[in-house]
Amino acid sequence: MSHIPPKNPADTSGAHKALFDEINATFGVIPNMFKVIGNSSAALESMWTSFGALGKGKLGAKLGEQIAVLVADMNRCSYCLSAHTVLGQKAGVSAEEMAEAQAGRSSDPRTKAALDFAATLVNERGQISKSDVEAVRKAGFSDEEIAEILAHVALNIFTNYTNEAFNVENDFPKTNLRQAA
């Protein structure tokens, strides 16, 4: 059971209700993560509009979802791993590619470079070097795309922490975390 109760969207109004309505229109339901963070209209807006903004970015849904499963696994967030595995497959990434991304691997050198950069951001808590940026740039990413990789990592840390800190009940088909090394 969640450490804070999910907000009942029926108990909201105005802009708060409009956010829940948008989420429902997108998913056909309102996932538990949004109900829990939705205890705060501001926090819900921050999370939801970040997803929308990044959805319009240059990286594309496939790479965004691959980054998401890597970050979720690194942060031990089963909820996000499960959700983004489903969303990645809906975006056209195979189950095998999603499993590889979860482990930080890809047969595509460009995707691998993005995953390596994302992992470095998480492992180093943002304290990266110029050579880290140069490595992902050398793989063919523009500065705009590099900034988006960081934004995807940051958004996924927000969602991972939401689900883990508040013990949000997973309402997606479960994907198993990798075992600790």
N, C-alpha and C positions, 0 to 999 in steps of 0.2 A: 504494500500500500504506500502511496506517495506520502512524503513527509509533509507536504502541504496539499490540501485537497484541490482537485481540478476545478477550475471555474466553470460554472454552468453558463454556457453562452446565452441561455434564455434569460439569465439574470443581468444582462448587460444592455446598454442602449447607446445610441449615437455612434461616434467613431469606433468605440470599443466593439459594439455589435457588428458594425460594418467590416471590421477586420476578421471577426469570426465568420461572417458570411462569405468573405472572399476565400478564406481557407477552406471552408466547406465546399464552395463551388469548384475549387481546384482539386480536392481529394475525394469529394463525394461524402466525406465525413470530416470531423475535426479530430486529428490525432491528439492523443493524450498530452504530448509534449506541449502543444499550443494551448491546451486547456490549463495546464499547470503554470506555464510562464504567463498565461493570460490573466492571472490574478492581478497583474499590473498591465494596464492598457499601454503604458509607455514601453515596457519590456517586450510585450507582444508586437507592438508596432516596429520596434527596433529589429526584432528577429525576422518578422514577416517581410518587411520592406527590404531587408538585406538579401533575403532569398530572391525577391523580385528583381532587385538591381543586378545581382550577379547573374541571374538568368538571362539578362540582356547583354552580358559581357562577351568578350572575344574568345574566351576559352571553350565555351560550349558545354552542354549538359554532360556529355560523356566524360570528359576530363574532370569536370567539377565533381561528378559522382565518384570517380576513381580516387580523387584527393580525399573526398569525404570518408570513404571506407578505410583508407590508410590512417587518417587522423583519428577516426573512431576506434580503430584497433589499438593504436598507440596510447590513447587515453582510456582504454578498457571500457568503452561505452557500447554495450550490447544493443541498446535501443537504436542509436544512430547507425551502427553497423547494419542492423536488420533493415531499418528504413531505407538507407542509401543503397543497400544491395538490391532491394526491390526497385527503387527509383533508377538505379543504373541500368538494370536490365530493361526497364521501360524506355530508357534513353537509347537503347541499342547496344549496350555493352554486354558481351556474353558472360555467363556465370563464371566461366574459367577466367576471363579477363578481370572480373571483379575480385575473385579470390586471389589472383596474382597481385592486383593493386593493393588489396588488404595487406599483403606481405611486403609491399613496396617494390614489386617487380612488374615489369612489362617487357614484351618482346619489341615494342616500338621504342626506339631510342629517345624520341621527343617526350613521350609520355613518361618514360623512366626518368628523364632529367627533371620533369615537373614533380614527380613523386619524390625524388631525392631531395629536391629543394624544399618541398613541403615537410618532409621528415626532418630536415636540418632545422627548419623554422621551429618545429615542435620540440625537438631534442635540445636545441640551444635557447629556447624561450625567446626567440627573435634576435638573439645576439649573434648575428651572422656576419660573415666577412665579405669584402668586395669580391673575393675569388668565388664565393658561393653564388653571388649574383652573376658574375661573369660566366660561370659554368652553365647556368640555365640560359643565359643570353646566347652562349655559343651553340646551344642545342636548337636555336632558332626562335626563341621567345623574345618578343618586343618588351620594352619597358612597361607598356600598358598591360601586357599579359602577365609579366612578373608581378606587378602590383595586384593583379586579380588573383594570382596564386596565393599571395599573402592574405588577401581578403577572404578567400575560400577557407584557408586554414583558420583565420580568426573567427569566422562565423561558425565553423564546425567546433571549435573549442567552446564557444558560447553554448551551442546546442548540447555538446557532450557534457559540459558542466551542469547544465540545466537538468539533464536526465539523470546524471549520477548523483549530484548533490541532493536532488529532491526525490530520488528513487522512483522515477516515473515508470508506471506500468507499461510494458512493451505491448503495443497493439499492432505490430507487424509480424509476419512470419519470421521466426527466430533464425538468425545466422550466428554461428558460434565464433567467439573470439579465438584468435590463435593462442596457443599455449605460450606462457612466458618462457623465454630461452634460458 
